């Protein structure tokens, strides 16, 4: 499994833990801090978040927030 895939699985799991659902906003640090503590780099986390943004699942919002637009991938 690639490092990107590992990071994606961890990010999606973290978002689910935070009860991310369409039309909600999540504090970016609530996602990133535990991920960095688990050994993922900021660049790895950002790459996954950028991919999810490209897929229109989420977007970056004001105040360092992630705005959830669609269902999280399985």
QUILINFEN-V627714 format. One record per run of one state. SS is the DSSP state (helix for helix, strand for strand, loop for the rest). FROM is the first residue (numbers start at 1). LEN is the number of residues. If there is no record, write none. Layout:
SS	FROM	LEN
SS	FROM	LEN
//
This chain:
loop	1	2
helix	3	15
loop	18	6
strand	24	4
helix	28	10
loop	38	4
helix	42	13
loop	55	3
strand	58	4
loop	62	3
strand	65	4
loop	69	6
//
